[in-house]
Structure formats: C-alpha cells, structure tokens
Amino acid sequence: MFTLDASVHINALNTAENGSAESQACLQRLVATKQSLLSPTLLLVEVAAASARALDDSDLAIALIEGIRALPAQVWIPLDDELADVAAQLGAQARLRGADAVYAAVARRYTTTLITRDRQQLERLPPLVEVVTPEEALERMKPPDDNERSE
C-alpha cells in the first residue's frame, strides 16, 4: 500500500520538469496494478491549486482532480484530530512544512510507503516513515522477469 504525495501528481503534469516521465509511469503503474492508495483529502486541494496556477486553467484543474478522485483503489483520508496530532508530531520531529507532515502522518498511521518528489520528505522522514521516489516505487512494483519466475 502506498500514500502518494501531491508532488508526484504535479511533477507528472509538468513535462518540462526533471522526473516527469517517471512520475507519469509511476502513476500509470499504480493504476494498472490496482495498488491501494491512501491519500489525505488535502491532495485534492494541493493538486487543484498548483495545476490551476501552472496551467492557468481552473476548469482543467478541476477536471484533473475529478480524475484523481476516481482512481481505482484510492482511499481518501480526512484530516481529523488524531491525524492532525500525528502530523504535528512528525512535522516537529522532521521539521517539515505542514502539508508535507499530513502526508507523512497518513503513511505512518496506515503503515504505507510514501511516494514523493519532495526533497525534505525524502531526506528527513526516514526512519520515521518509509519514503521513496517514484523511480523507487516503480522498481518495487516491477513484475518479476522470466528468469525469476522460472526459479
């Protein structure tokens, strides 16, 4: 099971950014393999706001989040008091921005792996939360090759 940071969606949308193709491939593999995704509802807000600014198109931003909302195996986690407490503790311990701490809290609470492009999450969260890049997640989801299956 995975928790997906908004940075992966934003990176996938901006083909001019480094790693965009890998973020796109990661999202496609997550959908194709029907991986369970647990994400805070905050993801919808972050993706809508960032994509509307980047694309200068509010209608397209809303369409994007509706597509994200409909992803198979997606479970939306609301920010309740308990999750807020976990996020506050993780944010303080790892010195994260508030939104980044919410994703970490979801991953921690539900024992998922956080997939992110955010450098601070990648550097500061281990060993508090398991965190990987989209490239590392792709490697984990890679089907075994023919040689491994025959052994």
C-alpha positions in Angstrom: 0.0 0.0 0.0 1.1 3.5 -0.8 0.5 7.1 0.2 1.0 9.4 -2.7 2.3 13.0 -2.2 0.8 15.7 -4.4 4.4 16.4 -5.6 4.2 13.3 -7.8 1.0 14.4 -9.5 2.3 17.9 -10.0 5.6 16.6 -11.4 3.8 14.2 -13.7 1.7 17.1 -15.1 4.8 19.3 -15.9 6.6 17.5 -18.6 9.4 20.2 -18.5 10.4 19.1 -15.0 13.0 16.5 -14.3 11.5 13.2 -13.4 8.1 13.9 -15.0 8.2 10.8 -17.2 9.0 8.6 -14.2 6.2 10.2 -12.2 3.8 9.6 -15.0 5.0 6.0 -15.3 4.6 5.5 -11.5 1.0 6.8 -11.6 0.2 4.6 -14.6 1.7 1.5 -12.8 -0.2 2.2 -9.6 -3.4 2.3 -11.6 -2.6 -0.7 -13.8 -1.7 -2.9 -10.8 -4.6 -1.6 -8.7 -2.3 -0.7 -5.8 -4.1 0.6 -2.7 -3.5 4.3 -2.4 -4.3 6.1 0.8 -4.1 9.8 0.4 -5.2 12.7 2.6 -8.1 14.7 1.1 -5.5 17.6 1.2 -4.1 16.1 -2.0 -7.1 17.3 -4.0 -6.7 20.9 -2.8 -2.9 20.9 -3.5 -3.2 19.5 -7.0 -6.1 21.7 -7.9 -4.3 24.9 -6.7 -0.9 24.0 -8.2 -2.3 22.9 -11.5 -4.6 25.9 -11.9 -1.6 28.2 -11.3 0.7 26.2 -13.6 -1.8 25.7 -16.4 -3.7 29.0 -15.9 -6.9 27.0 -16.4 -9.2 26.5 -13.5 -11.6 24.2 -15.4 -8.7 21.9 -16.4 -7.5 21.8 -12.7 -11.0 20.8 -11.6 -11.1 18.1 -14.3 -7.7 16.8 -13.1 -8.8 16.4 -9.5 -12.0 14.7 -10.6 -9.9 12.2 -12.5 -7.7 11.7 -9.4 -10.7 11.3 -7.2 -11.9 8.5 -9.4 -8.7 6.5 -9.4 -9.4 2.8 -8.6 -8.2 1.6 -5.2 -8.0 5.2 -3.9 -8.9 5.7 -0.3 -9.3 9.3 0.9 -8.3 10.0 4.5 -9.8 13.2 6.1 -7.7 15.3 8.4 -9.3 14.5 11.8 -8.0 15.4 15.3 -6.0 12.2 15.6 -4.3 12.5 12.2 -3.6 16.2 12.9 -1.8 15.2 16.2 0.3 12.7 14.3 1.1 15.2 11.6 2.1 17.8 14.2 4.4 15.4 15.9 6.0 14.3 12.6 6.2 17.8 11.4 8.0 18.9 14.5 10.3 15.9 14.6 11.3 16.0 10.9 10.9 19.8 10.6 8.5 19.6 7.7 6.1 22.0 6.2 2.6 21.5 7.4 1.1 19.9 4.3 4.1 17.5 4.0 3.6 16.4 7.5 0.0 15.4 6.7 1.1 13.0 4.0 3.7 11.6 6.4 1.0 11.1 9.1 -1.2 9.2 6.7 1.7 6.9 5.8 2.6 6.5 9.4 -0.9 5.9 10.7 -1.7 3.3 8.0 1.8 1.8 7.6 2.1 2.7 3.9 5.1 3.8 1.9 5.1 7.5 1.0 5.9 8.2 -2.7 7.1 11.7 -3.1 9.3 14.1 -5.1 9.7 16.4 -2.1 13.3 16.5 -1.1 12.7 17.4 2.5 10.3 14.4 2.9 12.9 12.1 1.3 15.7 13.4 3.5 14.0 14.0 6.8 11.4 11.3 7.2 13.4 8.1 7.4 13.4 6.3 9.8 10.1 7.8 11.0 8.2 6.8 7.8 9.1 4.7 4.8 9.5 7.1 1.9 10.6 6.5 -1.7 10.8 8.4 -5.0 8.6 7.4 -8.0 11.5 5.6 -9.5 12.0 3.5 -6.4 8.3 2.8 -6.3 8.3 1.7 -9.9 11.2 -0.7 -9.1 9.2 -2.2 -6.2 6.1 -2.7 -8.4 8.1 -4.2 -11.3 6.8 -7.6 -12.2 9.4 -10.4 -11.8 11.3 -11.1 -15.0 11.0 -14.5 -16.7 14.2 -15.8 -15.1 13.0 -15.1 -11.6 9.6 -16.7 -12.3 11.2 -20.0 -13.5 13.3 -20.4 -10.4 
